[in-house]
Amino acid sequence: MADVVLDANAVGQVITYVAPGFLARLGYRARYSGPERPAGEVLIIAVVASLPLVALLGALLPGAQKATQLGYVSLLMALGLVVGYLAALARGRPRTRRLLGKLDYRLEPEGTIYAQTLKHMSDEGSVVIELKDGRRVWGAPRSGPQTKEDGVAELYLTFPQAEDASGDWVSVGEGLIVPLAEVSTIALSEEPTGASG
């Protein structure tokens, strides 16, 4: 059996058809984090995303391009990253969500309800959280779980207040961490998803 010898150009060709798609995925994940995927699945996604990017850049640039040309490779990598991020921006638009909903695709790009709603609230937005034991707290949500797998099981509120026995709201510090396992309901002061617009 003959030894397989790869020179810089051959390695570059292989990377050319993987790296742009991998960077496109990173660009998308910069906007919408997601669970870790098996390496084989990531490779397939990277190759599938790379093919149109390589074809597009090849059609736009004059002459033959080689994987060892720094300018070509730099443009290809930058294109992958930018296209991935722009795809995430487009995916998050209310019109895109509605269109995908009409096509019966209802999976949201965000991994948790926190990431779909509370994360998009304005700085003035607040929530009233009713705990399972009946206590109520108020505050501005600032951090919570991004994906189901990230291990975050709390919601962080700033300027928190708690309802006392007489129904008055009293300050309970500058910040409050609420374990989500103890939450019964969360009422939002505004609609941050664009569904009402």
C-alpha positions, -999 to 999 in steps of 0.1 A, spaced: 0 0 0 14 34 -10 20 61 15 -3 91 13 17 123 10 0 156 15 17 188 5 7 223 16 -16 227 -13 -34 195 -7 -39 203 30 -50 237 20 -76 223 -3 -90 201 25 -91 230 49 -107 253 23 -137 230 22 -140 228 60 -129 260 77 -153 285 61 -183 265 71 -168 260 106 -163 297 109 -198 303 96 -211 281 124 -190 301 149 -204 333 135 -240 320 140 -232 307 175 -218 341 185 -254 353 183 -272 321 193 -253 297 215 -262 261 212 -254 226 226 -222 209 218 -226 186 188 -206 154 179 -174 161 159 -187 142 129 -219 163 127 -199 195 130 -176 183 102 -206 176 79 -222 209 87 -189 227 80 -184 210 46 -220 216 35 -217 253 45 -183 257 29 -192 245 -6 -214 275 -15 -190 299 1 -160 286 -19 -182 286 -51 -194 322 -44 -159 335 -38 -145 316 -67 -171 332 -90 -164 367 -76 -126 367 -78 -108 368 -111 -85 340 -121 -78 307 -104 -76 307 -66 -53 285 -46 -56 274 -10 -21 287 -4 -29 323 -14 -31 343 18 -56 369 3 -79 342 -9 -79 323 23 -83 354 44 -113 365 23 -128 330 25 -125 328 63 -139 363 68 -168 355 44 -176 324 64 -177 343 97 -197 372 84 -222 350 66 -228 329 97 -234 360 118 -257 376 92 -277 344 90 -282 345 127 -293 381 126 -318 373 98 -330 342 117 -338 363 147 -359 389 129 -397 388 136 -406 385 99 -382 355 95 -398 338 125 -433 344 112 -423 331 77 -408 300 92 -439 296 114 -460 296 83 -438 269 69 -445 250 101 -409 254 114 -414 266 150 -381 258 166 -366 290 180 -329 297 176 -324 305 212 -319 275 235 -341 286 265 -371 307 272 -348 331 290 -327 336 258 -359 339 238 -376 365 260 -360 380 291 -326 385 274 -343 407 248 -360 430 273 -350 466 274 -330 480 303 -362 495 317 -380 461 316 -388 442 348 -403 410 359 -425 399 389 -415 364 399 -439 343 420 -421 315 438 -436 281 445 -440 290 482 -461 321 473 -435 348 479 -431 374 451 -399 392 440 -395 420 414 -364 430 395 -347 436 362 -335 403 346 -299 404 335 -286 368 332 -300 333 329 -295 300 310 -286 304 274 -290 267 265 -304 237 283 -269 222 286 -250 252 300 -257 242 336 -272 276 345 -303 270 366 -307 305 381 -320 339 370 -301 370 381 -321 402 389 -308 437 395 -325 462 418 -345 434 434 -375 440 457 -396 415 476 -432 418 486 -435 419 524 -464 406 545 -484 439 541 -480 438 502 -454 466 501 -423 462 479 -390 464 499 -355 464 485 -335 432 491 -301 444 479 -285 453 446 -288 419 430 -307 387 435 -301 352 422 -333 332 419 -331 294 415 -354 285 386 -365 253 403 -383 275 429 -401 296 403 -438 292 398 -445 320 373 -427 350 357 -447 381 346 -429 404 322 -435 442 320 -430 443 283 -433 419 252 -397 415 240 -402 390 212 -419 412 186 -449 389 185 -473 418 192 -458 440 165 
